[in-house]
Amino acid sequence: MKPKHVKVIVRTRPTSDFANDILQISQETNSIHIHIPKNSESGFINNQQEDWDFKFDQILHNASQECIFDECGAPILKSLIDGYNGTILAYGQTGAGKTYTMTGTTENYVHRGLIPRMISQLYKEIANKTQMAITVRISYLEIYNEQMVDLLASLNDDENCTGALKVVDENIGPSLVKNLSLQIANTEEEALNLLFEGETNRSIAEHQLNKNSSRSHCIFTIYLESRSRVESSEKVIYSKLNLVDLAGSERLSKTQTSGVSLQEAKYINKSLTFLEQVIIALSDKKREHIPYRQSKLTSVLRDALGGNCNTIMIANIWGVKEHIEETISTLRFGTRMMCVSNTPIINVQ
Ligand code: ADP
């Protein structure tokens, strides 16, 4: 299997005050040009640079949830069922639309995000794979201030809980996430209930820890174990899909003004900085040591970054003037991410 680079797709948050005068998007060429005159009186940019040019795999400007599923979710889901690992990461500043992209909102069905859409499609695909017996397991993990929170721990006494399953996931093995609950989900409804349960537990934990979702990383993982019903062989194919809603990438100065405690902001900045260091090390082909072990997030995402996985990063941007620095920072991060290569292989045991 040839190495594949991490696919980076930019998604804009629709807004009436989009800074069209300084931020030009071409969906035809998948490029973005940002122009801020040096004599700009806005004073929001402390850099001397005037122009920035970026090019990505795809730019989805004001796109619907359905379009995001078609472009990002559906191909990763197809390869998951074929036996390849997949990861979709939502990156960007707070308010740019990461949670909207991954989970969506509950008020209206058309606003449901990638996770519920991928769950629905997964069970449709499984129903069509009559020659395979496929077991679905789910875990939901939150990383907050370098602490792991098992969002499905409240279900541990449930008969469907299989406990940490070493063989499926050696990287999230017990040494890293002790006894991470893996729940069997036999139907779409059971899987959606697990998502709902995790979201509920997330908000309880948030309340206790006095934080909000923009300060933690959330990783919803679907594990497939596929056995052939027709072949007499005992071979089993394992694949997994990480759906990751990262903490807001804004800089310390902004988070301080938005009321995030200094300690929390340092942790967020640190773990995203470690993520960036891993990306930089991976894009330098001569670097031998990749510092995955520096943080929980990079340890958990090891497979997705330079490993055995099809990875897509959705760079969420909020293209209003006041956030132009954060937009540039997100687009720079996305550009680096495109230099990371993975080598997906089918994991047969
Ligand atoms: P983040 O998770 O990056 O902090 P959210 O997903 O919470 O941001 O989005 C902030 C607000 O903007 C929410 O009210 C969300 O519903 C809205 N929003 C974000 N992106 C979109 C979009 N593409 N379409 C409609 N509303 C959006």
Boltz pocket constraint, residues with backbone or C-beta under 6 A from the ligand:
constraints:
  - pocket:
      binder: B
      contacts: [[A, 12], [A, 13], [A, 14], [A, 63], [A, 92], [A, 93], [A, 94], [A, 95], [A, 96], [A, 97], [A, 98], [A, 99], [A, 100], [A, 101], [A, 105], [A, 214], [A, 248], [A, 316]]
      max_distance: 6.0
